[in-house]
Amino acid sequence: MNASDTPRRSGLRGFGHSGPSPWTDLDRPPLDAEALRHDLLVPGGLWTSLDVVAETGSTNSDLAARARAGAAQGAVLVAEAQSAARGRLDRQWTAPARSGLFLSVLLRPEEVPVERYGWLPILVGVAAASTLGRIAEVEVGLKWPNDLQMEIDGAERKLGGILTELSGGAVVVGLGINVTLRAEELPVPTAGSLALAGAATTDRGTLLRALLRELAGLYREWTAAAGDPHASDLMRAYTDRCTTLGRPVKVHLPGDTELAGEAVAIDRDGRLVVRTPDGARRAVGAGDVVHVRPEPR
C-alpha cells in the first residue's frame, strides 16, 4: 500500500447523517452495499457477511477485533475512507474518500499448515492482478511480495498493496487499490491509479464483485491443496506476474541492513531468493525491495 503524507480528503463521515453528501464528488459514487451482498453472499459461497462503512480508522484493525470475538470465516469489510490505514512495514496509507477499493477479508484456513500462511497475501495479490487485467484491461504485475504495480508513461507505478495479520486464530488480509486518484492527488510520485492508466472501467462495484469472486476461487483451490503452492498452481500464477524476478534488486532488511543482487527465484515458503555478486543465494522473508536499473553498457 502507498506510504505517504496525508493528501486532500473529502471529509465524508457517514451516509444518512448531517455533513457532506456522499454524492459531493459525482465521479466517485458510493458503493451499494445491499447490491453487493445480494450478488456475493450466496449459499455455499466463501463470503458470509459484507459491510460497507463510510469511514473508519482501519478495516484491518476492525476486522481483527471481530476475529478475536470469534467472527466466522468469510467476513468482508469495505471502507469508503480510512483515517489510520497501514501498509507494510507499518507505513501510513491514505487516499481520498471513494477513490479506491479499501477492504479487508477474514479467513480461517484450517486445512492449511500455519507455516504456509505466508502464501495468503501472495494469493490475494494474484487474485487482484488477474481481476484487474481481465476487468479493467490493464497489465498489472506483482513486485515482491505483493505490491500491485503497473507501467504508466514508461515508469513503474504502485497501484496498491496488501497487508496480512493474524488475529484470533484467523488471517485478516487488507487490500488497497487506487482506482480514480487524479495526478494531483497521488501521495507520492511513484504511485498510480487505474484511471491514470486508462483502465477500461473504474466502476468500483464491478471491480469489487470480480475481485471477491476471483479470490474465493483461488482460495478454495489453495486450501484444497493444503496450501501447497505447486499443487494449487499458485506458484506458477505468481511467478508469471512477479515483476521482481530476473532483475537486479536492493532489499532493505529489518535492522537497517541491505542485500544487493539478482532476484532469481521464489522458494516454497514464498521467500525471495537473491543471488549476491559472490554467487551465494539468500532467501528473504521480509524486506523492502527496490528494483535497480541495469547499468548502461
TORMI-911540 format. One line per 8 residues: number of its first residue (from 1); their letters; for each residue x, y, z of N, C-alpha, C. Coordinates in steps of 0.1 Angstrom, whole numbers, plus 5000, padded with zeros to 4 digits. Layout:
! residues N
NUM	a	X:Y:Z:X:Y:Z:X:Y:Z | ...
***
This chain:
! residues 297
1	mnasdtpr	5008:4988:5000:5000:5000:5000:5009:5012:5000 | 5003:5023:4996:5011:5035:4994:5015:5042:5007 | 5028:5044:5009:5032:5052:5020:5032:5067:5016 | 5027:5075:5025:5026:5089:5020:5023:5098:5032 | 5024:5111:5029:5019:5121:5037:5004:5122:5034 | 4996:5127:5043:4982:5128:5041:4978:5137:5030 | 4971:5132:5019:4967:5141:5008:4953:5147:5012 | 4947:5154:5002:4934:5160:5004:4924:5149:5005
9	rsglrgfg	4915:5151:5015:4904:5141:5017:4891:5148:5017 | 4880:5141:5015:4867:5147:5012:4859:5151:5025 | 4863:5145:5036:4856:5148:5048:4843:5140:5050 | 4841:5129:5042:4829:5121:5044:4829:5114:5057 | 4818:5115:5064:4816:5109:5077:4806:5098:5078 | 4795:5099:5071:4786:5088:5072:4773:5090:5064 | 4769:5080:5057:4757:5081:5049:4745:5083:5059 | 4735:5092:5055:4723:5093:5063:4725:5102:5075
17	hsgpspwt	4737:5109:5076:4739:5118:5087:4742:5132:5082 | 4742:5141:5091:4745:5155:5086:4759:5156:5082 | 4762:5165:5074:4776:5166:5069:4776:5165:5054 | 4788:5164:5048:4790:5164:5034:4782:5152:5028 | 4776:5154:5017:4768:5143:5010:4778:5134:5004 | 4775:5121:5003:4783:5111:4997:4784:5113:4982 | 4775:5122:4976:4774:5125:4962:4782:5138:4959 | 4790:5143:4968:4797:5156:4966:4805:5155:4953
25	dldrppld	4812:5143:4952:4821:5141:4940:4814:5131:4931 | 4807:5136:4921:4799:5127:4912:4807:5117:4905 | 4820:5119:4903:4829:5109:4897:4832:5097:4906 | 4828:5098:4919:4831:5088:4929:4818:5085:4937 | 4809:5078:4931:4796:5074:4938:4799:5064:4949 | 4791:5064:4959:4793:5054:4970:4790:5040:4965 | 4796:5030:4972:4792:5016:4969:4778:5013:4974 | 4772:5003:4967:4758:4999:4970:4760:4986:4978
33	aealrhdl	4760:4987:4991:4762:4975:5000:4752:4965:4998 | 4739:4969:4997:4728:4959:4995:4730:4951:4983 | 4733:4958:4972:4735:4951:4959:4747:4941:4960 | 4758:4946:4966:4770:4937:4968:4766:4925:4976 | 4759:4926:4987:4755:4915:4995:4747:4905:4987 | 4737:4910:4979:4728:4902:4971:4736:4894:4961 | 4747:4899:4955:4755:4892:4945:4765:4883:4950 | 4771:4886:4962:4782:4879:4967:4780:4869:4979
41	lvpgglwt	4769:4872:4986:4766:4863:4998:4757:4852:4993 | 4762:4842:4987:4754:4831:4981:4756:4818:4988 | 4745:4810:4988:4746:4797:4995:4759:4789:4991 | 4766:4784:5000:4778:4776:4997:4790:4784:4993 | 4789:4797:4993:4800:4806:4989:4809:4809:5001 | 4821:4814:4998:4831:4817:5008:4826:4829:5017 | 4820:4839:5010:4817:4852:5017:4804:4850:5025 | 4805:4853:5038:4794:4851:5048:4788:4864:5053
49	sldvvaet	4795:4875:5052:4790:4888:5055:4798:4899:5048 | 4791:4910:5045:4798:4921:5038:4792:4934:5043 | 4800:4942:5048:4796:4955:5053:4804:4966:5046 | 4798:4977:5043:4804:4989:5038:4802:5000:5048 | 4813:5006:5052:4812:5018:5062:4817:5030:5055 | 4812:5041:5058:4816:5054:5052:4830:5057:5056 | 4834:5055:5068:4848:5059:5072:4851:5051:5084 | 4864:5047:5085:4869:5040:5097:4884:5043:5098
57	gstnsdla	4889:5039:5109:4904:5041:5111:4911:5031:5102 | 4908:5018:5103:4915:5008:5096:4905:4996:5095 | 4903:4991:5083:4894:4979:5081:4901:4967:5087 | 4915:4966:5086:4922:4955:5092:4920:4955:5107 | 4921:4966:5113:4920:4967:5128:4906:4963:5132 | 4896:4968:5125:4882:4965:5128:4879:4950:5126 | 4884:4944:5115:4881:4930:5113:4889:4921:5122 | 4901:4925:5126:4909:4918:5136:4902:4917:5149
65	araragaa	4895:4928:5153:4887:4928:5165:4876:4918:5164 | 4869:4917:5153:4858:4908:5151:4864:4893:5151 | 4876:4891:5146:4882:4878:5146:4884:4873:5160 | 4889:4882:5168:4892:4879:5182:4879:4876:5190 | 4868:4881:5185:4855:4879:5191:4848:4866:5185 | 4855:4860:5176:4850:4847:5170:4842:4848:5157 | 4844:4859:5150:4837:4861:5137:4840:4849:5128 | 4830:4845:5120:4832:4834:5111:4841:4838:5099
73	qgavlvae	4846:4828:5093:4854:4830:5080:4844:4836:5070 | 4850:4844:5061:4843:4850:5050:4837:4864:5052 | 4840:4870:5064:4836:4883:5066:4844:4893:5057 | 4837:4903:5052:4843:4913:5043:4839:4926:5049 | 4849:4935:5050:4847:4949:5055:4853:4958:5045 | 4844:4967:5040:4849:4977:5030:4847:4991:5036 | 4856:5000:5034:4855:5013:5039:4856:5023:5027 | 4847:5033:5027:4848:5043:5016:4860:5053:5019
81	aqsaargr	4864:5054:5032:4876:5062:5035:4882:5056:5048 | 4895:5057:5049:4902:5052:5062:4911:5064:5067 | 4911:5065:5080:4919:5076:5085:4932:5071:5092 | 4933:5058:5094:4945:5053:5101:4949:5040:5095 | 4948:5039:5081:4952:5027:5074:4967:5025:5075 | 4972:5012:5074:4986:5009:5075:4990:5000:5063 | 5001:5003:5058:5007:4994:5047:5017:4985:5054 | 5025:4978:5045:5036:4970:5050:5046:4979:5057
89	ldrqwtap	5053:4972:5067:5064:4979:5074:5058:4991:5082 | 5045:4990:5086:5039:5000:5094:5038:5014:5088 | 5038:5015:5075:5037:5028:5068:5023:5032:5068 | 5021:5045:5069:5008:5051:5068:5003:5051:5054 | 4990:5048:5052:4985:5048:5039:4972:5056:5039 | 4971:5065:5030:4959:5074:5029:4955:5076:5015 | 4942:5080:5013:4937:5083:5000:4924:5090:5001 | 4920:5098:4991:4907:5105:4992:4895:5095:4993
97	arsglfls	4884:5099:4999:4873:5091:5001:4867:5086:4987 | 4864:5073:4986:4858:5067:4975:4867:5067:4962 | 4880:5069:4964:4889:5070:4953:4895:5056:4950 | 4892:5046:4958:4898:5033:4956:4889:5022:4962 | 4895:5010:4962:4889:4999:4970:4898:4997:4982 | 4891:4999:4994:4898:4997:5007:4890:4987:5014 | 4896:4975:5016:4888:4964:5022:4897:4954:5029 | 4891:4946:5038:4898:4935:5045:4888:4923:5045
105	vllrpeev	4894:4911:5044:4886:4899:5045:4892:4890:5056 | 4883:4883:5062:4887:4874:5073:4886:4859:5069 | 4898:4853:5070:4899:4839:5065:4904:4830:5077 | 4899:4818:5077:4903:4808:5086:4907:4795:5079 | 4919:4794:5073:4923:4783:5065:4927:4771:5074 | 4918:4765:5080:4921:4754:5090:4927:4742:5083 | 4925:4740:5070:4931:4729:5063:4945:4731:5060 | 4951:4743:5062:4964:4746:5058:4974:4747:5070
113	pverygwl	4985:4741:5069:4995:4743:5080:4999:4757:5081 | 5001:4762:5094:5004:4776:5097:5016:4781:5089 | 5026:4772:5087:5038:4776:5080:5036:4780:5066 | 5024:4777:5060:5021:4781:5047:5012:4793:5046 | 5009:4799:5057:5000:4811:5057:5007:4822:5050 | 5020:4822:5049:5027:4833:5042:5023:4834:5027 | 5017:4824:5022:5012:4824:5008:4999:4832:5006 | 4992:4835:5017:4979:4841:5016:4980:4855:5010
121	pilvgvaa	4989:4864:5014:4990:4877:5008:4994:4876:4993 | 5002:4866:4990:5006:4864:4976:4994:4860:4968 | 4986:4851:4974:4973:4846:4967:4964:4858:4964 | 4962:4867:4974:4954:4879:4972:4960:4888:4961 | 4973:4889:4961:4979:4897:4951:4976:4892:4937 | 4977:4878:4935:4975:4872:4923:4960:4874:4919 | 4951:4873:4928:4937:4875:4925:4934:4889:4921 | 4941:4899:4927:4939:4913:4923:4944:4916:4910
129	astlgria	4957:4911:4907:4963:4914:4894:4955:4907:4883 | 4950:4895:4885:4943:4888:4875:4930:4895:4872 | 4923:4899:4883:4910:4906:4881:4912:4919:4873 | 4922:4927:4877:4924:4940:4870:4927:4938:4856 | 4935:4928:4853:4939:4925:4839:4926:4922:4831 | 4918:4914:4837:4906:4909:4830:4895:4919:4829 | 4892:4926:4840:4881:4935:4840:4884:4950:4836 | 4896:4955:4841:4900:4968:4838:4908:4969:4826
137	evevglkw	4913:4957:4821:4921:4956:4809:4934:4964:4810 | 4940:4963:4821:4954:4969:4823:4963:4958:4827 | 4976:4959:4824:4985:4949:4827:4991:4952:4841 | 4988:4944:4851:4993:4946:4865:5002:4935:4869 | 5014:4939:4874:5024:4929:4879:5024:4930:4894 | 5032:4921:4899:5034:4920:4914:5049:4921:4918 | 5052:4933:4924:5065:4934:4929:5066:4927:4943 | 5076:4919:4944:5077:4910:4956:5076:4918:4969
145	pndlqmei	5067:4914:4979:5059:4902:4978:5046:4904:4971 | 5040:4915:4973:5026:4916:4968:5022:4931:4965 | 5031:4939:4961:5027:4953:4957:5021:4952:4943 | 5010:4958:4940:5004:4958:4927:5011:4969:4919 | 5016:4966:4908:5024:4975:4901:5021:4975:4886 | 5021:4987:4880:5018:4988:4866:5027:4999:4860 | 5028:5000:4847:5036:5010:4840:5027:5021:4835 | 5030:5033:4838:5023:5045:4834:5033:5055:4829
153	dgaerklg	5032:5059:4816:5041:5069:4810:5055:5064:4811 | 5057:5051:4809:5070:5045:4808:5077:5042:4821 | 5070:5045:4832:5076:5043:4846:5067:5033:4854 | 5074:5026:4862:5067:5017:4871:5060:5025:4882 | 5047:5022:4884:5040:5029:4894:5033:5019:4903 | 5031:5022:4916:5024:5014:4925:5010:5017:4925 | 5002:5006:4923:4987:5008:4922:4981:5004:4935 | 4987:4996:4943:4981:4992:4956:4989:4982:4963
161	giltelsg	4985:4977:4974:4992:4967:4982:4983:4960:4992 | 4990:4950:4999:4983:4941:5007:4990:4940:5021 | 4982:4939:5031:4987:4937:5045:4980:4926:5052 | 4987:4916:5057:4982:4904:5063:4985:4904:5078 | 4975:4901:5086:4977:4900:5101:4970:4887:5106 | 4976:4881:5117:4970:4870:5124:4962:4876:5136 | 4950:4871:5138:4942:4876:5149:4931:4865:5152 | 4931:4861:5165:4921:4852:5170:4920:4839:5162
169	gavvvglg	4932:4834:5158:4933:4822:5150:4929:4824:5136 | 4926:4836:5132:4922:4838:5118:4933:4847:5111 | 4932:4848:5098:4941:4856:5090:4932:4868:5084 | 4936:4880:5087:4929:4892:5082:4938:4898:5071 | 4932:4898:5059:4940:4903:5048:4934:4917:5043 | 4942:4927:5043:4938:4940:5039:4943:4943:5025 | 4935:4950:5017:4938:4953:5003:4934:4967:5000 | 4943:4974:4994:4940:4988:4989:4944:4989:4975
177	invtlrae	4935:4994:4966:4938:4996:4952:4934:5011:4948 | 4943:5018:4942:4940:5032:4938:4931:5031:4925 | 4919:5036:4925:4911:5034:4913:4910:5047:4906 | 4905:5058:4912:4903:5071:4905:4911:5082:4909 | 4922:5079:4916:4931:5090:4920:4936:5098:4908 | 4935:5111:4909:4940:5120:4899:4954:5124:4901 | 4961:5129:4891:4975:5131:4892:4979:5140:4904 | 4971:5150:4907:4974:5159:4918:4971:5153:4931
185	elpvptag	4964:5142:4932:4960:5135:4944:4970:5124:4948 | 4979:5121:4939:4989:5110:4942:4997:5113:4954 | 4998:5103:4963:5005:5106:4976:5020:5107:4974 | 5026:5100:4964:5040:5100:4961:5041:5099:4946 | 5052:5104:4940:5054:5103:4926:5054:5089:4920 | 5057:5079:4928:5058:5066:4923:5044:5058:4924 | 5034:5065:4928:5020:5059:4929:5013:5061:4915 | 5003:5053:4914:4995:5054:4902:4981:5050:4905
193	slalagaa	4972:5050:4895:4958:5046:4896:4953:5040:4883 | 4942:5033:4884:4936:5027:4873:4932:5038:4863 | 4926:5049:4868:4922:5060:4859:4934:5065:4851 | 4945:5067:4858:4957:5073:4851:4963:5063:4841 | 4960:5050:4843:4965:5040:4833:4955:5038:4822 | 4944:5045:4822:4934:5043:4811:4926:5031:4812 | 4922:5027:4824:4915:5014:4826:4902:5014:4818 | 4898:5002:4814:4885:5001:4807:4873:5004:4815
201	ttdrgtll	4874:5002:4828:4864:5006:4838:4870:5010:4851 | 4864:5020:4858:4868:5023:4871:4856:5022:4881 | 4846:5014:4876:4834:5012:4885:4838:5003:4896 | 4838:5008:4909:4843:5001:4920:4834:4989:4923 | 4821:4990:4921:4813:4979:4924:4816:4967:4915 | 4818:4970:4902:4821:4959:4892:4835:4953:4896 | 4844:4961:4899:4858:4956:4903:4857:4948:4916 | 4850:4952:4925:4849:4945:4938:4842:4932:4937
209	rallrela	4832:4931:4929:4825:4918:4927:4835:4908:4921 | 4841:4913:4910:4850:4904:4903:4862:4900:4911 | 4867:4909:4919:4879:4906:4928:4875:4895:4938 | 4864:4897:4945:4860:4888:4956:4857:4874:4950 | 4851:4874:4938:4848:4861:4932:4861:4854:4928 | 4871:4861:4922:4884:4855:4919:4891:4850:4931 | 4891:4859:4941:4898:4855:4954:4892:4842:4960 | 4878:4841:4960:4872:4829:4965:4876:4817:4958
217	glyrewta	4877:4818:4945:4881:4806:4937:4895:4802:4939 | 4904:4811:4940:4918:4808:4942:4920:4803:4956 | 4913:4809:4966:4914:4804:4980:4909:4790:4981 | 4899:4786:4975:4894:4772:4976:4903:4763:4970 | 4910:4766:4959:4920:4757:4953:4932:4756:4962 | 4936:4767:4968:4948:4767:4977:4945:4758:4989 | 4933:4760:4996:4930:4753:5008:4928:4738:5005 | 4922:4735:4993:4920:4721:4989:4933:4714:4987
225	aagdphas	4944:4721:4984:4957:4716:4983:4965:4717:4995 | 4959:4720:5007:4965:4722:5020:4976:4733:5019 | 4974:4743:5011:4983:4754:5010:4995:4751:5002 | 4996:4740:4995:5008:4737:4987:5008:4746:4975 | 5019:4754:4973:5019:4764:4962:5020:4758:4948 | 5026:4746:4948:5027:4739:4935:5014:4731:4931 | 5009:4724:4941:4997:4716:4938:4985:4725:4935 | 4984:4737:4941:4973:4746:4938:4976:4755:4926
233	dlmraytd	4988:4754:4920:4992:4762:4909:4995:4777:4912 | 4995:4780:4925:4997:4793:4929:5011:4798:4926 | 5021:4789:4928:5035:4793:4925:5036:4798:4910 | 5031:4790:4901:5032:4794:4887:5024:4807:4884 | 5012:4808:4890:5004:4820:4888:5012:4833:4893 | 5019:4831:4904:5026:4842:4910:5038:4846:4902 | 5047:4836:4899:5059:4838:4892:5056:4844:4878 | 5045:4840:4872:5042:4846:4859:5039:4861:4860
241	rcttlgrp	5035:4866:4872:5032:4880:4873:5042:4888:4881 | 5052:4881:4887:5062:4888:4895:5071:4896:4887 | 5071:4909:4889:5080:4918:4882:5094:4919:4888 | 5096:4913:4899:5109:4913:4906:5119:4903:4901 | 5114:4891:4897:5122:4880:4893:5131:4884:4880 | 5143:4880:4881:5152:4882:4869:5158:4896:4869 | 5156:4904:4880:5161:4918:4879:5171:4920:4890 | 5180:4930:4888:5189:4934:4899:5180:4941:4910
249	vkvhlpgd	5183:4939:4922:5175:4944:4933:5184:4948:4945 | 5178:4958:4953:5184:4960:4966:5172:4958:4976 | 5175:4950:4986:5165:4947:4996:5169:4953:5009 | 5160:4962:5014:5163:4969:5027:5157:4960:5037 | 5165:4954:5046:5161:4944:5055:5159:4950:5069 | 5151:4943:5078:5150:4948:5091:5163:4949:5098 | 5165:4960:5106:5178:4962:5112:5187:4971:5104 | 5181:4978:5094:5188:4988:5087:5200:4982:5079
257	telageav	5198:4969:5074:5208:4963:5066:5203:4962:5052 | 5212:4960:5042:5208:4959:5028:5214:4947:5021 | 5206:4941:5012:5211:4930:5005:5210:4934:4990 | 5221:4932:4982:5220:4935:4968:5224:4923:4960 | 5217:4922:4948:5220:4910:4940:5209:4909:4929 | 5207:4897:4924:5197:4895:4914:5186:4886:4920 | 5174:4890:4918:5162:4882:4923:5161:4870:4913 | 5163:4858:4918:5164:4846:4909:5153:4836:4911
265	aidrdgrl	5146:4836:4922:5135:4826:4924:5126:4830:4936 | 5115:4823:4937:5107:4823:4949:5107:4809:4955 | 5110:4808:4968:5111:4794:4973:5097:4789:4978 | 5097:4777:4983:5084:4771:4987:5077:4778:4998 | 5084:4787:5005:5078:4795:5016:5074:4809:5011 | 5075:4811:4998:5072:4824:4993:5082:4835:4995 | 5094:4831:4999:5105:4840:5001:5112:4843:4988 | 5118:4855:4987:5125:4859:4975:5140:4854:4977
273	vvrtpdga	5144:4847:4967:5158:4842:4967:5167:4852:4958 | 5177:4858:4965:5186:4867:4959:5200:4861:4957 | 5205:4862:4945:5219:4857:4943:5228:4869:4944 | 5237:4869:4953:5246:4880:4955:5258:4880:4946 | 5265:4890:4944:5276:4891:4935:5287:4880:4936 | 5288:4874:4948:5297:4863:4950:5292:4849:4947 | 5279:4849:4942:5273:4837:4938:5265:4830:4948 | 5265:4835:4961:5257:4829:4971:5242:4832:4969
281	rravgagd	5233:4824:4974:5219:4826:4974:5214:4828:4988 | 5205:4838:4989:5199:4841:5002:5184:4843:5001 | 5177:4836:5009:5162:4837:5009:5158:4848:5019 | 5150:4857:5014:5145:4869:5022:5130:4867:5024 | 5126:4867:5037:5112:4866:5041:5105:4879:5043 | 5113:4890:5046:5107:4903:5048:5117:4913:5044 | 5112:4924:5038:5121:4935:5034:5114:4943:5024 | 5120:4955:5021:5115:4964:5011:5124:4963:4999
289	vvhvrpep	5118:4959:4988:5126:4957:4975:5126:4969:4967 | 5138:4972:4962:5139:4983:4952:5144:4977:4939 | 5137:4979:4928:5142:4974:4915:5153:4984:4910 | 5164:4978:4907:5176:4986:4903:5177:4986:4888 | 5178:4997:4882:5180:4997:4867:5194:4992:4864 | 5195:4984:4854:5208:4978:4850:5217:4990:4845 | 5230:4988:4848:5240:4998:4844:5241:4998:4828 | 5241:5010:4822:5242:5011:4808:5255:5005:4803
297	r	5255:4998:4792:5267:4992:4786:5274:5001:4777
***
